[in-house]
């Protein structure tokens, strides 16, 4: 059963309006905070995961090449020392 009291009806309307306003303010605050974070983080030089993985693979390959070259140098030094 619905109340016929206009004071209560006005109070319910006011409460609903306040809840809607509060929800809107919350959304706006969240969106503003998200935008501010994007602006702040935009100044940093972050790399994507794909770029990181590519450089990591390149470094591993370079390390393998260094190991091979070190072994060749050691073999050449041993050969020179034996002469």
CORSULHU-V169036 format. One record per pair of residues at least 24 apart in sequence whose C-alpha atoms are under 10 Angstrom apart, sorted by the first residue. I is the first residue (numbers start at 1). J is the second residue. D is the distance in whole Angstrom. If there is no record, write none. Layout:
i: {I:I}
j: {J:J}
d: {D:D}
This chain:
none
